[in-house]
Amino acid sequence: MGKRHLKPTGDLGRIQFLEFDLRNTQSIEESVRHSDIVFNLIGKNYPTKNFSLHDVNVESVERIAEACAKYDIDRFIHMSSYNADPNSESEFFRTKAQGEQVARQLFPETTIVRPAPCFGFEDKLLHRLAGVNNFLSVNNMQERFWPVHAIDVGEALERIGYDDTTAGETFELYGPTNFSMAEIAEVVDREIIKERRHINLPKWMLKPVLHYLNKVIWWETMTADQLEQECIDQKIDPNAKTFKDLGIEPADLRDLTYQYLQDYRSSSFYDLPPSTAREKQESKKYLHVIDDQ
């Protein structure tokens, strides 16, 4: 029921929901056996009481890839992550790399897609920085990466699915601009016309607190491993294909913050134009003064 809003996005009969369990091989096989293309978008970057990161990012990939191979599915497209590395200090990045290896072993034609941190509706990047509860940080928010628009990632997945020449390839999907988390926070603050303060704590202090906190609470919050991820810059695989190979020009984060963050403004500033438009107006004002002189 939580996904029923997706139903109207397709024509009658095109979107059907099937319930399955990651530990129930039969239910997975029932979900994929009549498919031409299977997209595996399952993944978590925090553990729960029912599933560890290895359960979700490795064992589930193994079961899905086995089902695809068993029923001779034409295409299997596996969503991995940026910085997937079997030697990473982050367990999430390690398990994502292990999942890639398992998928390729069981289904050699697997297409692997590694998106950078995404921004868009209900994202966990812009909305997190704009929210009032996000005030603790580590590494002085100096983690650097190329944020990518979720809509561009969706379009890329569609083109990959319908292009058989992408079988067996690896794609790194990232935006056109490299930011630090602190630079994105500045962009967000300008857009919402508020200043969100962040308290920087050393990793050695915050990591054990989050480790034990996540054993007690039952709702999603920051984990010790996510803390580790925020201390690792994004690395691009030079051998992977990109948006360019799909004929897509990725959007820049600064051009879309107004669309996603306007609701965080107070009523006094709600109808003001985007920050980029305001900056252009101000620059024209100063240029006009110079011309008059």
N, C-alpha and C positions, 0 to 999 in steps of 0.2 A: 504493500500500500504506500510505502514511503517513496516509491518510484513511479506511481501511477501517473504523475504529471508528464512523464515521457511518452505516454501512450498517444496523446493527440498530435505528437510531432511526426507521426507516420500515417500513411493512408490506411484504410480499414484492413485489418488483418496482417499488416506488415510488422507490427511490434507485438510480440507475445512474451510473457514472463514465465519462466520456469524456475521452480525452487530446487536448489541443490545444496549439498553439503560437501565442503572441501575434503572431508574424511570419508565420504561415501563415493567410492569409485563408480558404482552403478549409476548414481544420480548424475555424475559428471558425464559419463558416456551417453546417457539419455539426452543430455543438453546439447552435445556436439555432433551426434552421429548423423543427423540429417543436414549438416551445415556444409556450405561451400567455403566459407571463410570464418575463422575463429579468431577473435581479438581477446587476448587475456589482459584485462585491465585491473586484475586483483592485486592488491598490494597494501601494506601498512608500514608506516615508519615508526610505529610504537607497538610494543607487545601488549597483549591483554591476558586476562586470567585463563582464557580458552585457547589462545593461539600465540605462540612465540613468533619472532621474526623469521626464524628458520621454517616454521610450519607454513607461514603464508607465502614467503618469498622463494622458497626452494621446494618443499614437499608438494605444495599445491601445483606448482609449475610442472613437476614431474608427473603428477596424475593427469593433468590436462594435456600435456604433450603426448603421453602414452595413449590417451583416448583419441587424440587427433591422428596418431600414427596407426592405431588399430582400425579406425574407420576410413583411413586413406583420405583425410580432409585435404582439399586442394591447397589451402593457405592457412598458415598459423602465424599470427603476428603477436609478439610478446612485448608488452610495455615494461621496460626496465626503469632505470634511473640514471641521471647524470652521475658522474663519479663512481659508477659501478666498478669495484676493484676488489679482487680476492684478498689483497693485502692491506686494505684500508683499516684505519683505526676505528672507523664506525662500523658497528655490526650491521646496520641497515645497508650500507654500501657493499659490505662483504657478501651478505646474503643475496643481494640483487645480482652480483657478479656470478655467484654460484648458481642462481636460477637461470642465468643466460647459458652457462655451460651445460646444465642439465637439459635445457630446451634443445640446444644444438645437438647434443648426443642422441636424444630420442627422436628428434624431428629435424634433420640437417637443413631443411629448407626454411627453418624458422627465420622470420624477419624480426630483428631486435630494434626497438625504438627507445632512445634514451632522451627524454625531455628534460630541459632545465627547469628550475622552479617556475611554476606557472602563475600568471595573474589573470583575473577575470571575475565573473560573478561568483560569490561565495568562496573566493580563494582563501588561502592561508598565508598570503604574503601581504598584499595591500591592506586587507581588512584586519589582519593581525596588527600591523603597524599603526593603523588608524584607531584601533580599539583602546579603551581606557585601561584594560587589564594587562596590557603588555608594557611593563615598566622595568623588567629585569633583563639584562643582556650580559653577554660574555664577549671576550675578544674585541671589546670596544666597537662591536658591529662592523668589523673590518673584513668579514668574509666577502669574497668577490665572486660574482657569477653573472650570467647573461639571462635575465628573466625573459620568459617567452609567453606570448598571448595564448590562452587556452583554446581560443577559436582557431588559431593557426595550427596548433597541434591536432585538433579535430580534423581540419581540412587535410593535413598531411597524412593522417591515418586513412582517410577515405581514398586518397590518391594511391597510397601504398597498397591498399586492399585490392584496387582495381587494376593495378599494374603488376603483372606477373614477373616482370624483369627485376622487381625488388626482392624476390624470394631469396633467402639466404644472406641478405645484406644487413648491415648495421647502420642505423641513422641516429645522428646526434642532432636534436632539434633545440635550438637556442636563439635568443633574440639578437638584434643588431648591436646592442650597447652593453658594455661591461660596467656593472655598478658594484659598489660595496653596499652592504645592508644599511649603513649610515647614510649613504647618498640617497637611497630609496626613501629612507625615513624623512629626509629633508624635502624630497618631492611630495611626499604624502602630507607633511605639515603645511606646505604652501597651498596644497589643493584644498584641504579641509579648513584652512585659516585658523589653525590651532597649533600649539606646540606641545607635543607629547614628550615628556621627559623620560629618560631611560637611566636606570641605575646599573652601572657596570660592576659585576662581581667576578672575582677570579674563578676559573673553572674548578680548581681543586676544592673550593668552598661550596659551590652550588651543585656540583655533580653528585656527591653522596646524599645531599638533601633530596634531590629529585629521585634518586635511586630508591630510597626508602619511602618517599611520598607516594610513588606510583604503586607500591605494594599495599598501601592503605586505602587510597581513594579509588572510586570505581568509574569516574568520568575521565574523559580525555584531557590531558594536560601535557605540559612539556616534559620530556623524558631525558634521562641522562645521556642517551645515545643521540638525541636531537641536539643536545648541547655540544656533543662532539662534532656533529655535522656542521655546526655553525662556526667551527674553527678550521674548516677545510675549504679552500678555494676550489672553484669548478675547474676541472681540467678537460680539455677537448681532445678526443681521439682524432689524430690527423688522418687516419685511414678510413674513418666513418664518412658516410654521405650526409648531406645537410639539406636544408630547405631549398637551396639552389638547385639540387639535383631533381627536385620535385616541381620546379618552376613556381615557387612560392616566395614572396617578399614578406618577411616577418615584420609585424608591427612593433613600434617602439613604445615602451612602457609610458614615457612622458606624454604621448599623444592620447592616452586613453584613461588616465587617472581620474579625470573629471567624470567620465561615464560611470565609473565604479565607486567613486568616493563622495559624490555630491551629498548623499544622505547623512554624512558625518558632519556636515556644516551646521552651524546654528541658524535659526530662522532669519537672523539679521543679514547673513551673507549667502543664503541659500541660492538666490537668483543671480549672483555675480557670475561672470563668464569664467571659463577655465583659467587656471593660473598662467598657462602659456599665452593665452590671448591677452590677459592683463599685462604680462611682461612686455608683449609686443606693443601694446598701447602706450605703456610708460616709456619705452625706448623711442617710439615715434615722437612723443612729447618733447623729449630732450633733444632729439635731432632737429625738431622744428625751432627750438630756442637757439640752437647753434646756427641754423640757416638764417634766422632773423638777425643775429649778430653779424 
